[in-house]
Amino acid sequence: MKRFKQRILKNLSIILMLLLAVSCGKQNNSTPEKNSMDRSPNIIMIVADDLGWYDLSCYGNDFIETPNLDQLAKEGIKFTDAYAAAPLCSPSRASLITGLHPIRVNITEHIHGNRPPGPNQKLKTPPIAQQLNPKFKTIAEVLKAKDYNTAFIGKWHLGGGKFTPDNRGFDVNIAGAWNGLPKSFFYPFFNKGEKPELQNSSKEGDYLTDVLTTKAIEYIEKQKDSSFFLSLNYYSPHVPIEAKADLVEKYKKKRGTDTSESTMPNVHYAAMVESIDQNVGRILTKLKEFGVEENTLVLFTSDNGGLSVREVPAFAKHTPPTDNGMLKEGKGYVYEGGIREPLIIRWPKVIKKVKIDSTPVIAQDFYNTIMDITGIEERTTDGLSLLPVFEGDSISHRGLLWHLPHYSPQRGKPATAYREGDWKIIYFYEDDRYELYNLKSDISESNNLTEKSVDKLAELKQKMKDMLQNMDAKFPEPNPDYQESK
């Protein structure tokens, strides 16, 4: 009898343990996707370098193939009137990461040292900061207070030394330094020993865009069970214009008998852009595989328009590489070709209705958007949150300003531009001249309306002046050493 009671108690104990295990299993039997939905969203901001508005298939390019970015656009929002903060990289990147206008951070030109004007330059341009001042908060620094894990991979170009990403709120920094471009897109990419985090895990023949993506995927896999912010900044398709041989051959065959590199975009550039697309595809595939796709916001854009002129001799090979389609000029100009960008945002948890949106938006908006979606009260005055657009609403009507009081390497001259609604005004400092365009009817900026729309010109002149004054903008001055060519 005693032995019988012991067997009963033992069996009851086993049954209770099994019931407890089943109960615990039910409580914890959620998929990684369900767990990730309960957390703050993951954020991946992918920024290409010198990629133009017209360089993607989903923006009308009929030569370059970008199926992964096209699919991303079909699953989220494609903005038709999105802008970089400037037509050059450093000011745009400063705005992307701080939400501030380039004027506010005193980086209105790409960082390359302040140089005196040459005798052929009519104007003396204002000096700029040679790094992003620590007093300006980055997205990463603010997100750290929300327990986000943060990583920066790729091009920084906002200062070296103590000004690198790992000193600006990023837990991980891979390849982010003072460099504006690699020596080559093929291994070792930079000077030997310069970036061991890339070179030590790469080999002869490896392509930089692929390697950066591999690093990004490794980071995502490590952080898939937490909330993370990843800023992935490709150095491509910036010069040097170098692409993988198989893709170059593909585009040579696609072009057929036309072997001239003057046909835009040239085959090497097209191959570089497709490499970006392939690598974005790799990331999207892994997000699904890791079970974090639904609650990961993926943002894809560029820092300025496509290069549409021949580069300096050291990087002239295969340039000009692209033409920005119907848009006027390109990198280094405040015309649409220099500042209008592709912008695609996908966030399945919130963006339920796929759409094409013509709201004028700008790089400064990303900061406030990220603050809004993560429940942080921090805001800047230079941008708006795009969350209402994600949810099917609209954002406030406002004017957008671009200030380039410098001569660009692409032969652009000091100018300021302002857009409000369909209208855009440009002021050129050398000859005290205005241009006025209606972008709705004239996206190519070919019909100057200064004489036909005098009232609109006066209105936008004043608004542009007020905005510059409010930001305490710096302006070019006469160059005392200027020698007029005869």
Salt bridges, closest charged atoms under 4 A:
ASP49 OD1 - ARG93 NH2 3.67
ASP49 OD2 - LYS155 NZ 2.78
ASP50 OD2 - HIS238 NE2 3.88
ASP50 OD2 - LYS331 NZ 2.98
GLU65 OE1 - LYS250 NZ 2.87
GLU65 OE2 - LYS254 NZ 2.90
GLU75 OE1 - ARG346 NH1 2.67
ASP81 OD1 - ARG340 NH1 3.51
ASP81 OD2 - ARG419 NH1 2.99
GLU109 OE2 - HIS112 NE2 2.97
GLU109 OE1 - HIS406 ND1 3.37
GLU141 OE2 - ARG168 NE 3.25
ASP171 OD1 - LYS144 NZ 2.70
GLU194 OE2 - LYS195 NZ 3.12
ASP206 OD1 - LYS203 NZ 3.27
ASP210 OD2 - LYS244 NZ 2.92
GLU261 OE2 - HIS268 NE2 3.41
GLU261 OE2 - HIS318 ND1 2.80
GLU274 OE1 - LYS250 NZ 2.95
GLU289 OE2 - LYS286 NZ 3.31
GLU293 OE2 - ARG346 NH1 3.61
ASP303 OD2 - ARG93 NH2 3.14
GLU336 OE1 - ARG340 NE 2.68
GLU336 OE2 - LYS424 NZ 2.83
ASP357 OD2 - LYS355 NZ 3.33
ASP365 OD2 - ARG398 NH2 2.61
ASP372 OD1 - ARG379 NH2 3.38
GLU378 OE1 - LYS137 NZ 3.44
ASP382 OD1 - ARG104 NH2 2.90
GLU420 OE2 - LYS463 NZ 2.55
GLU430 OE1 - LYS413 NZ 3.39
ASP431 OD2 - ARG433 NE 3.00
GLU435 OE2 - ARG433 NH1 2.50
GLU445 OE2 - LYS424 NZ 2.94
GLU459 OE1 - LYS456 NZ 3.25
GLU459 OE2 - LYS463 NZ 3.08
